[in-house]
Every structure is written in structure tokens, then in C-alpha cells.
Amino acid sequence: MEQHLVTLLTELVAINSINRTLSAGPGEREIAEFIARRLNDLQLDAAMHDVGPDQRNVAATIAGKDRRRSLLLNAHLDTVGVDGMDQPFSLKRQGDRLYGRGTYDMKGSIAIMLLLADYFTRQVPPLDILLTFVSDEEDKSTGMEYLVEHWLPRVSPAPVGGIFLEPTEEDIGVCHRGFTWCELTVTGRAAHGSRPEEGIDAILPLRAALNAMRDIQAELQGRDPDPLLGCASIHSSIIRGGSELSMIPSRSCLQWERRTLPGESPRDLGRELERILQAVNQHPGGHTAAGSAFFVRPPYRVPDDAEILRRIQKATPQSRRVGLPFWADSALAGAMGIPSVLFGPSGRGAHAINEWVSLGSLIRVYEVIKNLIQSF
Ligand SMILES: [Zn+2]
């Protein structure tokens, strides 16, 4: 088992699957083909989805005794970049630690899923197992979006639950924050710097926006924190404006991020955006302003009474229920009514140069999920 896992992870790490759009990597085509071949070797019918240029998903169903119920397992195929890493694509073992890009986030979990496929194609599981491997989680989640729009709706009936094998230190991830990206554009009138009275400065009104954001952040910090996720937050991200030193700027743009908590509604966020916009409009000067939320990823919390939560807690009684600071693909499955939890191995260095996963932890995660499946 241990040797099997190390060999498999060595092969997975050797395939460069750096995200295309995030870090100009080659994408997930090669790793998807590798996984599809492994699944086909197990006589599974692995479907490859063409999500985008060099972006592929792989999905396969292991038939269970009860074909009317299914469980979703999910891992993402992409990794972040490897700048500053010595030999990112060759697995190195030091005691319990397996080093290499993606070992922890999350090729170790891909290896677990392939070993589970190996086991449950020989030992028929109580219910169908949906093995899904998606692209682009580290950037725009186009792989999971594809799965949710095109593949999962065709699976009938819908899965009773989902497990996203993101690294959670063997804790059970029951919720995570969402995020919303917003943008505000101010339009003024250009004029030569020597004739300021003829222009309308488009940058100055942004201070009203920044002040409003500072007030909102203070209010968010003042609210009762979510017991697992803490407080919601807002921060400025990108600011642009002006064109020449001797010109009154005619345009400026401010972008910001709002990290959201389960329970916050789009309407609450709309009111905040309106408040920032109003502050800018009330700033003297004759400019105009327009704003919008241009990218929304919802927060997620698995329902307390979800069967998947009860079963995974039983399969790993010592694991704590935790909130995760990052957004994850599980929110998209949750939004389509699949109660989902996150559960994966321990290690260190996701998105950092010294990434490793614990071999012992990978084996424990494999055993927990195997037992959980058998509990159905
Ligand atoms: Zn990840």
C-alpha cells in the first residue's frame, strides 16, 4: 500500500500540471490523460471533458450495489507555479515527508482517489462512487463549473454527499468563506495641468470610497464573529488612474475584494456597494461614478444534519470540525444541493517552495474514506 502510494504520487508529481491562466503553465491535459488511462485500465469508463485550451476534467463512476445512491469524490488537477523551487517535479522522500510541487495541494489526494478506484473496482461498494478530477481550481474553477453545469446534472439521482479531498490536516472542513470582487470607475474631464479649472479630477473622489471601505471594515470587525470563520472583511486591491503628469486625470478605477461569510446575502453586499458609490458621488467635483460586483464566489456551510457529515465524523471520530480560510470548489457542489465536506491529508507548503505531504496521513485519509464508503 505504502509503496503503491509513493510510486503513484511520484508519477503524478512528475507531470507538470501548472495552471495555464494563473501561472502560464501547460495546463491539465497530460495529467488528465494519465488519470483516464489508469481508470480505463481498471475497466472504468473514464470521460474526459474539454473545459478549455489544455484544460481537461476526468470523471468516472464506479457502480455500487445500490445504483440509486451515489457519493461524489473530488480533487483538482492543477497546481500553482514553481518559481524558486529546486526540483519541483521529482518526488523526494525524507522520512514521513514527501516533497514536490502538488504533493500536498493536492496530488496526494489524487493518488488516494486512484487507490480507492483500484480497491472498489475489486470490492463492489455499497453505492455508486463518482470520481471527479477537475481543472483550474487554483484560478477560475472552470473545471468545477463545467462539472456542475454539464456532468453532475446528468447523474441521477443526485449524490447524497460530496468529499473534496483538499488538504485539511485530517480535520473536517464544514464551511469556508466566499468572496466578491467589485469595481468602481470614476469619470472626470481631462485638462492641461496649467488650467486645472477646466478639468474634473477623477482620482480625488476615490478617497471617499477608501474612507467608506475603512468604515465598513471597522463595522465588519465589530460584528459577532462566526465561531469557525471569524469575521467578514473588505480590502482595496487595485487602483488605477491618470495618464500624464501634466494632465488632470479624467478616469480612475478602484477594485476591491469582500470576503463573505455563510448567511450574508447578495443584497447585503449590494447595499455596501451602493454606500461606497454614494460616498463617491457626494464628493464635490462634478465627476460621475459607476460600480459593480463583477465576480462572485459564494460562501458555503454544509448543513448540520447532512448524512455525509454524520458519516465522516463517525469514520474519523478524533477529527475536529473546522472552517477553512480559503474558498474551494465544494461551494459550487453545495450550491447545486450536494452537501459537501472537505477532508484531506496533513503537510505544509501549499503554494510555497517547500511543499510536502505526510505519507502516514495520506494512508489514514485513504482508510477513513474507504471506511466511510463501506458504511453506506
Ligand atoms: Zn487545492
Boltz pocket constraint, residues with backbone or C-beta under 6 A from the ligand:
constraints:
  - pocket:
      binder: B
      contacts: [[A, 76], [A, 105], [A, 106], [A, 137], [A, 166], [A, 167]]
      max_distance: 6.0
